Amino acid sequence: MPVFRSGAGLAPEWCELEYFEIIDLPAGTAHRFDRLGAKEKLVVADGRVRVASDGRAADTDAGACIDLQTANGRFEVEAVYADAKLVRMCGRWGDEVGGCGLFAAEPAEETQTGGDPVPYSRNTAVDNHYHDCDEYWIILQGHGLAVSEGRTYEVGPGDCVATGMGHHHDLPRLLEPLRLLYFETTLEGRKRSGHLWNHTHGQAEPKPERV
């Protein structure tokens, strides 16, 4: 079951992302995170905040991805200048990882993607692809259908779609506009970054135990 929610012990055992949480902070507040994982990452999804970590502090806007660099560091939100949404991720990923960021998708009339062929219908231009790493989609807004390792899941806010290395995944149908965070963890195998397709990059070699 590659879809899980926020909470301790809910991620599949194979996942390098072991825990995540989505935090809404009103303007004028502050917040401190207790350290939970060997590795931790904080993403500012909305708003503007001042984040302190590892002895340094900086004002950050939506889209910022911040990593803890020390074994005993922690995140502290010292100031919230505008209503903010933060995503904190904890786990055991390696030092060489893929991408991390925010992504928005809307229903589209043009659905030609360049990705690998699929047997299902679609109303988005998101491509069917695989990676040389595991990838996690954390849904922030909207509802839609995600496909991972050949299975279809209806997803909405608070869901995390976990796709193991080499497994194809796709976001073929939206019920409403969708906004999500993507995080590609430890690069493996040929360590290629970005979206990979059978017809361009060679046949995928999925890890069968990561489902």
Residue pairs with C-beta under 8 A, 6 or more apart in sequence:
1 12
2 12
2 148
2 149
2 151
2 153
2 161
2 162
2 163
2 164
2 211
3 146
3 148
3 153
3 155
3 159
3 160
3 161
3 162
4 10
4 11
4 12
4 159
4 160
4 162
5 158
5 159
5 160
6 19
6 20
6 21
6 22
6 158
6 160
7 19
8 19
10 19
11 17
11 18
11 19
11 160
11 162
12 162
12 210
14 164
14 207
14 209
14 210
15 91
15 134
15 136
15 162
16 91
16 92
16 93
16 94
16 134
16 185
16 186
17 89
17 90
17 91
17 93
17 134
17 136
17 160
17 162
17 183
17 185
18 37
18 90
18 91
18 92
19 36
19 37
19 89
19 90
19 91
20 87
20 88
20 89
20 90
20 136
20 138
20 160
21 87
21 88
22 45
22 85
22 86
22 87
22 138
22 140
22 157
22 158
23 31
23 85
23 86
23 87
23 88
24 83
24 84
24 85
25 31
25 47
25 49
25 77
25 80
25 83
25 84
25 85
25 86
26 80
26 83
27 47
27 80
27 81
27 82
27 83
27 84
28 80
29 77
29 80
30 76
30 77
30 78
30 79
30 80
31 76
31 77
31 80
31 86
32 74
32 75
32 76
32 77
33 40
33 42
33 74
33 75
33 76
33 88
34 74
35 68
35 72
35 73
35 74
36 90
37 89
37 90
37 91
37 92
38 71
38 91
38 92
39 67
39 68
39 90
39 91
39 92
39 93
40 67
40 68
40 73
40 75
40 88
40 89
40 90
41 65
41 66
41 67
41 68
41 88
41 89
41 100
41 183
42 51
42 53
42 65
42 66
42 75
42 86
42 87
42 88
42 89
43 64
43 65
43 66
43 86
43 87
43 89
43 100
43 101
43 102
43 181
44 51
44 60
44 61
44 62
44 63
44 64
44 66
44 84
44 85
44 86
45 62
45 84
45 85
45 86
45 87
45 102
45 140
45 181
46 62
46 83
46 84
46 85
47 61
47 62
47 80
47 81
47 82
47 83
47 84
47 85
48 59
48 60
48 61
48 62
48 80
48 81
48 82
48 84
49 59
49 60
49 77
49 79
49 80
49 81
49 84
49 86
50 57
50 58
50 59
50 60
50 77
50 78
50 79
50 81
51 57
51 58
51 60
51 64
51 66
51 75
51 76
51 77
51 78
52 75
52 76
52 77
52 78
53 66
53 68
53 69
53 73
53 74
53 75
53 76
54 68
54 69
54 70
54 73
55 73
57 78
59 81
60 66
62 102
63 101
63 102
65 100
65 101
66 75
68 74
68 75
75 88
77 84
77 86
85 140
87 138
87 140
87 181
89 136
89 138
89 183
91 185
93 185
93 186
94 185
94 186
94 187
96 186
96 187
96 191
97 133
97 184
97 185
97 186
97 187
98 131
98 132
98 133
98 135
98 184
98 185
98 187
98 193
98 194
99 182
99 183
99 184
99 193
99 194
100 181
100 182
100 183
100 184
101 181
101 182
102 140
102 179
102 180
102 181
102 182
103 179
103 180
103 181
103 182
104 177
104 178
104 179
104 180
105 124
105 125
105 126
105 144
105 171
105 174
105 177
105 178
105 179
105 180
106 124
106 174
106 177
106 178
107 123
107 124
107 174
107 177
108 123
108 124
108 125
110 125
111 122
111 123
111 124
111 125
112 125
113 122
113 125
113 126
113 127
113 128
114 127
114 197
115 126
115 127
115 128
115 129
115 170
115 195
115 197
116 127
116 128
116 129
116 168
116 197
116 198
116 199
117 128
118 128
118 147
118 170
118 172
120 147
120 152
120 172
121 172
121 173
122 170
122 172
122 173
123 172
123 173
123 174
124 144
124 171
124 172
124 173
124 174
126 170
126 171
126 172
127 170
127 195
127 197
128 147
128 168
128 169
128 170
128 172
128 197
129 168
129 169
129 170
129 195
129 196
129 197
130 165
130 166
130 167
130 168
130 169
130 195
130 196
130 197
130 198
130 204
130 206
131 163
131 165
131 166
131 184
131 194
131 195
131 196
132 165
132 166
132 187
132 188
132 189
132 190
132 191
132 192
132 193
132 196
133 165
133 184
133 185
133 186
133 187
133 188
134 162
134 163
134 164
134 165
134 184
134 185
134 186
134 210
135 162
135 163
135 169
135 182
135 183
135 184
135 185
136 160
136 161
136 162
136 163
136 182
136 183
136 184
136 185
137 146
137 155
137 160
137 161
137 163
137 171
137 180
137 181
137 182
138 159
138 160
138 180
138 181
138 182
138 183
139 155
139 156
139 157
139 158
139 159
139 160
139 161
139 178
139 179
139 180
140 157
140 179
140 180
140 181
141 157
141 177
141 178
141 179
142 156
142 157
142 174
142 175
142 176
142 177
142 178
142 179
143 154
143 155
143 156
143 174
143 175
143 176
143 178
144 154
144 155
144 171
144 173
144 174
144 175
144 176
144 178
145 152
145 153
145 154
145 155
145 171
145 172
145 173
145 174
145 175
146 152
146 153
146 155
146 161
146 169
146 170
146 171
147 153
147 168
147 169
147 170
147 171
147 172
148 161
148 162
148 163
148 167
148 168
148 169
148 170
149 163
149 164
149 167
149 168
149 169
149 206
149 211
150 168
153 159
153 161
155 161
161 169
163 169
164 206
164 207
164 209
164 210
164 211
165 188
165 189
165 206
165 207
165 210
166 189
166 204
166 205
166 206
166 207
167 204
167 206
167 207
167 210
167 211
168 204
168 206
171 178
184 193
187 193
189 205
192 201
196 204
198 204
